[in-house]
Amino acid sequence: AQTVTQSQPEMSVQEAETVTLSCTYDTSENNYYLFWYKQPPSRQMILVIRQEAYKQQNATENRFSVNFQKAAKSFSLKISDSQLGDTAMYFCAFMKRASGTYKYIFGTGTRLKVLA
Amino acid sequence: SAVISQKPSRDICQRGTSLTIQCQVDSQVTMMFWYRQQPGQSLTLIATANQGSEATYESGFVIDKFPISRPNLTFSTLTVSNMSPEDSSIYLCSVFDGYEKLFFGSGTQLSVL
């Protein structure tokens, strides 16, 4: 069975600095997708970034980028120029197609606080 | 991306009662899912809401406790029945956009006294 592990329950970073959130996963699949979601206090889950396992190039979305190491099964999120609005819970997620549907598995989350 | 409206945003309920949560999407979607997020925890899939047929429940969740309706491709409801304090959670509706992306509603914060 697939598992997703986020080993950092809480992190903090100074505004304008860079922070990296860790995520590791375990799977025997070759084709899958990885995601980072952000959940601010408003509870809304917001998709931050997506990575296809078959792509070697790391995904980038503005200030957000990932370091995808397929062999190591590692998928970290780097936030550059951190802003106060980045304060949120961040969830790493794994997705694969299975039995006609799509199975998502979420990590336990990392609570990030951006300090002014 | 799909716009998902979820109601109510929060509710406080008495033990033994039921609450129905509504999820409305601004476009037709094939797959809709219901998740539970217990306090301080990650997301757990309750069921996949299938249009025109019975929902597919994950292990540990049963239809009698969490009946789901999906009358069309833009709407679904989740009922939390015979509630107990252990049902206090955030309940999230989500939809799959067909491009490997999952979008979420704003969630329903449920507290059971």
Interface residues (C-beta under 8 A of the other chain):
Chain A: Y33 F35 Y37 S42 R43 Q44 M45 I46 L47 R50 E52 F91 A93 M95 T101 Y102 Y104 F106 G107 T108 G109
Chain B: S1 M31 Q41 S42 L43 L45 T48 T56 I90 L92 S94 F96 E100 K101 L102 F103 F104 G105 S106 G107 Q109
